[in-house]
Amino acid sequence: MGYRPKRRIFKLDFTGTDYEGLEASVRGLTVGEELELNDKEFTPDLVVKELVKVLVSWNVEDDQGNLVPTTFEGVCTQESGLVLAILNALRAVNSGVSDPLPQSSPDGEPSPAASIPMAPLSASPENSAVPA
């Protein structure tokens, strides 16, 4: 019996970007797809085709409030900046790039070693190897 890896689904985060409020879930790229993306010269047609391969869901609506399908035709109704933002976020999460750790981590106690007075052993007469 072999191991069958589960496909990872990433919920992309656009907080703090021009696309805040956008929710998009994508499956992870295979190694072959990642290499293919790095080797290809991008045309708008290719960008859309690559995105549609991995786009699982999104919350994009048209002007009438209808959900835009995650098909080639649906993605083609969107501005290229949105499509590129999703692809860039996908490449970042797929390669393991993550946001920096928060700066508000709690401070720990001071190290006990910092409060131990440090003096050379040879300076004290009781530690001298030569009798006084």
N, C-alpha and C positions, 0 to 999 in steps of 0.2 A: 504494500500500500504506500503510495507516494504522498507527498505534501502538496496541497493545493492552496497557494497563497490567496488571501482575500484581497480584492481590489480596494484600495483606499479611496475614500471620498473626502475631499477637502471643501470646507465652507470658507470661501474667501472673504477677507475682511477689508473693507474700503473706508474704514473710519479715518477721518482726518484728511480725506482726499476729495477731489472734485466729484467723486461718485459715492459720497456718503449716503447710506440708505440702500444702496444696491446690495442685493444678496444673490450670490451665485455659488453653486456647488459644482465641482468638477471632479472627475476621477483622475488619479495620478497618471502621469505619463509613464510609459514603459521606457526602458533604456533606449530601445530602437527609435521611439518617437522623439525622445530628447535629442538623440544624435541627429536625427533627421531635421529637427528644428534648427539645430546649430549649423547644419551644412547647407540648408536651403537659402536661396535668395528670396526674400519675402515679396510677394505681390499681394494686393488686397484680397484677391480671390483665394490665394493659398492660406492667408491668415484666417479667413472665415472658415474654410474647410477644416483646418487644424483645430479650431476652437469647437466646431460642431461635433467633432469626433469625441471630445471629452466633456462637453457641457452636459451636466446631468439635470440641472434646474436653475432657474433664476426668477426674480420678481419683476422683470421689466414689463411695463405696460405701454400700449400705444396711446394716442391722443384721446381715444374714447374710453380708456380705462380697461381695455381688454388685455389679457396676458399675451405677450408676444411669444410664439412658439420657439423652442430651442433648435429649430431647423435651419438649414442654409438660408432659406428664404426669410425666415424670421430675423436671424442675425443680420442679414443684409439691410434690414430696415433701420439699423442703428448707426450712430456716428462711429467713425473709425477709432476715435479716442477711447470710447467705452470698450470696444472689442480689444484694443491693445492693452488697456488697463487690466482686463480679465486675463488675457494671455500672460502678461508680465507677472501678475499675482500668482497664476498657476505655476509658472517657471520658478518663482521664488519659493513657494511651498514645496514643490516637487524636489528641488535641490537641497532642501533642509534649511534654507535661509529663514531666520525668524527675527522678530523684533528684539531689540536689546532688552536686557533685564531691567525691571523698574528700578529707578534710583531711590525709591523710598523704602529700601529694605531696613529692618530694625537693626540698631547698633547692638553689638554684643558687649559683654563685660570686658574690661581691660585685661590684657594678658598678665598673669601673675609674674611672669618673667620680667616684665617691664618695671615692677616695683622692687625687685630684689637688688640690693646694692651690689655693684660689681667692682671689686678691687683685685688687683693682681695678687696671686697667692704669695709670691716672693716678697711682697711689701709687708706682710705681717710677720712678727717674730715667731709666733707659735707654729707657723707653717714652714719655717726655714729649715733646710736640710743640715745647715751647719749650726752646731750648738753655740749658744750665746754666752 
